Amino acid sequence: MKFLDRATAGRRLAKVVSERKKTFPSGPDGSGEIIVVGLPRGGVPVAFEVAKSLNCPLEIITSKKLSYPGQPEYAIGAVSSDGFVVLNPNIPQTSDWQDYVDEERTRLRKETLAKEERLYRLAGRERCTKYDGKCVIIVDDGIATGMTAIAAIETARARGAAAVYLAAPVICRESFFELNEHCNGLIACEVPEVFESVGYYYVNFQQTLDDEVVEALREKLPPVQNHAVRESSVNSIG
């Protein structure tokens, strides 16, 4: 089944998330506060519909793929705005490769952090980098390999999330089982056995603009309770 657009997909995903929410762990005070985190740019319109349905805060974590040298479309990893690195375990473990990864990590971390800060600034909001004790749902518009999602999951954990779930309208079946190892659970509307590109599952898959992300962040949704804004330390995995 195809989704008309990201907003429609988000509303369908919200229904699945609402049902699954019954199984989420509660916080120490029993509140079980939830934060929905969209992955810019395409994941944010989907995440907005989920956050609106649950009446909970909407935040973002930027994460960019780390590409094979000279082949920008071939991802071998991902880097988040907090500097978390996810790498394909099959890349060579030589000093040249390590130097390349270190350089790309520094460059991509600067790019993703600058973009994240810019989007929040345009929305008139501060970055929330402390999710202490909260249940976080990371949302994208679709997941193929999931490397950028893993980098975001690790970032949410480092920001103090008590539990992290990954949600998307469509997730590659192979990745679905692999990603389960990295989070508390996955939520999807469709998990096709034969996966095409994410765009294949949408009638309208036009590029999401920064303005759309800013508009979503400006919406009057509940703020994250009892958080302090601070810079997270740079860590890596992989």
N, C-alpha and C positions, 0 to 999 in steps of 0.2 A: 504493500500500500504506500502511496506517495502522499506527502504533506503539501498543502497548498503553498504555505510560506512558513517562516520561522515563528511568527506569532501563533498561527494555527497549531504548529507542532508543539509550541510551548504550552498551549492550553490542553492539548491531549496529554502531554507529559505531566502536567500539573495534576490531572486526575489520577494518574498512576502513582505519583509521589504522595498524594494525599492519602491514598489507601495504604501505601507502604509505611507512611509516617507512624502508624499505630505500633510498629515494631521498633521504632527508634528508642535508644536509651534516654532516660531522663537525667537531668543534671542533679547535683547534690541537693538543690532546693526543690527538686521535683518539677521544675519549670520546663526543662527540655527545650530551651530556646534554640531556634533554628536560624541559621544564616544561609542564604542562597548566594553562591558566588558564580558569576558568569565569566566565561573565558572570552575576552575581546578578540575579534569584534563579533563574529557570528554567533557566539554562544549567549551574548547579552540579551538580545530580544527574546530568546527562548527562556532564559533565566528570569527575565522580568515577569513573564506570565506566571512562572512558578511562584516567585516571591509574592506577586499580587494575590494569587489564589490562596497562599498560606498566610498572607498578611504578616510577612516577616521581612527583615532587612535584606537589601540587595547590595552586594559588594562585587568587586572584580579582582582577579589576579591575572596579570599578563604573563604569557609564556610563549616563547618562540622556538621554532625548531632549529637545531644545530645541523647544518648541512654537510654532506660529503664534500671535500675540497673540489672546487670547480664544477660541482653539480648542485646548484641551489635547490632543486626540486626533490633531491634524494636526502631524506632526513636520517641521520644516524644518532640523533639525540634531541634534547630540548633543554632550555634554560629558563628559569622563572625570574621574576622581578626581584626576588630575594636572593638570587644566585644559586638556587638548587639546580643541579645538573643530573639529567637522566641520559644514559648512554646505551647504545646497542652493545651487548656483551661481546659481540663478534668482531669489534674493531681491533686493529693491531695494538699491542701494548708496547710500542716502541717509543723512544724519546721524541722523535719527530711528531708522532701522532699526539703524544701528551702535550707537546708545545702548542700544537694546533688547537687542541681542545681547550687548553688554558687561555689562549688568545681569544678564541671564540666565546668562551664563557665570560670573559671580562667585557668584550664588546657587546654581546647580547644582553648581559645583565644591565649594562648602562642604558641600552636602547629600551628594554622592557620597563625598567624603573622609570625612565624619563616619560615614556608613554603613559604609564599608569598614573604618575603624578600629574601629568598634563590633563588627562581625562577627568580626574577628581577636581582639579583646579577649575576647569571650565564648568563643571557641574556645581561649583561653589561648595565643595565638600572636602573634608580631610580624609586621607587614607586611613582605613582601619587596619592595623597590622597586629591586633591582639584579639584572638578568638577564644580566650580562656574559657574552658568548660562548655563551649557551645557545640551543637551538632551542625556540621557544615555540609551543604549539598553543593557540589561543584557541577556546573551545567555547561554543556557545549551543544552545538547544533547537530553534531554527529561525531562518531568516533571510529576511526579506521585503525591506526596503530596504537594511539593513546599515549604517545610519549609526552606531548605537551600537557596532557591531563595528569600524568604521573608527577610531573614537575610541580603542578599546581597542588596536587594532593600532599606532597611532601612539604610544600610551603604552608598549607593550612595546618598541618600537624605541628610544624615549628612555631606557628602563631598561637598554639595552645588549644586547638580544637580537640574536644573530647572524643568525637567520632567524625569520620569523613565518608560521605557517600558520593558516588559519581553517577550522574544522570544525563541522558541524552535521548532524543527521539529515536535514533537508530544507532546501534553499536554492532560492529563486526563480531560475528559469533566467536571466532578464534581469539580476538582481543578481549571479549567479554570474560572468558575464563581466566586469561592471563592477568587481567586487571583486578580481578577479585583478590589477588594476593596483596594488592597495594592499598586497599581501602576496606571499609566496613561492609560495603555492599554496592552493587550496581543496580540502576533502575533504568529501564528502557521501554519504549512502546513496541519497537521492532528489533529483533536480533536475527537478521537473515543468515541463512546457511551459506549462500553465495553472495558475497558483499561486493557491490559496485562502489563507485566514488560516493562521498556523502551527498554531493549535489544531485546524484541520480534519484534520490528519494524525495526530492522537492520539485514541485511544478515551477515555483518562483524561487530561485537561489541567487538573486542579485547580491552583490557585495554589500555587507553592512558598513555604513559610514560612521566615522567618529561622532558625528552629530547625533546619530541614533543612540549611541552608547551614552553620550552626555545627557540626552533627554531622559533615558531610562534611569540614570543615576539621580536625576533631579526630581523624579516622581516622589510623591509624598507617601513613602513607605516607612514603617517603624525603624528607628535607628538601632544600632547595636547597643545593648545596655552595658554600662560599667566597663567601658574600654578606654585604654590610653593609647594615644597615637605615638608610635616610636618607629625607628628603623630596625628591621630585623637583621641579625648577623648573617653573614654569607656562609653558607654551608654547601656541601655537595654530596651526591650519592652516585652510585653507579660504578 
